[in-house]
Amino acid sequence: MRWVIDPVSGEHVHEPSPRGPSEGRLPLLPPDSLSHEQRTVYEALTGGPRASDRLPPFMADESGRLLGPFNAMLYSPSVGLPLQDLGAALRFRTAFTKREREIATLVVAAHARSDYEWYAHERIGRRAGLTDEELDALREGRAPLLADVRERVVYEAARQLVEEEDLGDAVFTEAATTLGRAAVVELVTLVGYYKALALQMRVFRVGVPDGESPPEWPAAERAAG
């Protein structure tokens, strides 16, 4: 998101995230058009834990073309294959609960105002047990009312990571004490991973799937001056 000067009023106005068709700048690749290397990435994504019994509707369209960040992974298999494995490790092979993981991911999505990232992980978060009130707070950049101390620490650490790109001594110490040092490494990596995906989707103009509504982001504060 950035500020630009309105050519009529001369005032600073907020330029919204570019939106358009779900394909954006990288055309969606049909499964039958993939090279051997691309097919390896495709099968790792569609045959792995993300898919379970069937592909989620936010992951692929009816013809099997991958959506969101997954389509971009096909364009560079040498990067896409390890990237998808990192994502799978962060989602399925850490000590975080599903709620903890989705709280952190949604903090990133809201900070980046990544339409697709929020669209997909709001749905995953609901299945993990996040309530409407908690989701609304996260989307609006407010601290949700969390009864669990670990969830509060995950939220605060993720918030500080996206806003300051660092952890202060107090938050680091609390996170290391409450979650463990290994979990802090995983949390920092999770935030960095989803920030990278959000950047990709911004550059490649990836929005929510066709027919779906983008999230309603709160109005941004006006720039000073």
PyMOL commands that set and color helices and strands:
alter all, ss='L'
color gray80, all
select helices_A, chain A and resi 31-33+36-46+68-75+77-92+98-112+115-128+132-139+149-164+169-179+181-203
alter helices_A, ss='H'
color red, helices_A
select strands_A, chain A and resi 2-5+12-15
alter strands_A, ss='S'
color yellow, strands_A
deselect
rebuild
show_as cartoon
